[in-house]
């Protein structure tokens, strides 16, 4: 799974919703869409906290480029400070509408808040983060068994 743009993500999300895709992970399709929309908004509005500075330094030096180019590994739990990023269950169409709105806002607004681990990202780095983040979560959405 690889996205070149947030428009690709939205097209994929719409197709999955229309075709009744299911998930193989712990979250539902609507929870994934909601989580991605919250993360997009947080990249503009801020996350409300920063990781302890030594952790930020280590992550920026040793992991940032790998995360932005190769993506994320599944299995990371959301730390307590990031509980607002936890997904909310709702009808898939509502979550899809939220995702479309978040993508539209993200694309229209050049402001980027510092990431809690990576610090200030360039616009291109922020885009790559959002795409790699979406690839991770969307990889758990699969076609329904026929």
Order of alpha helices (4+ residues) and beta strands (2+ residues): alpha-beta-alpha-alpha-alpha-alpha-alpha-beta
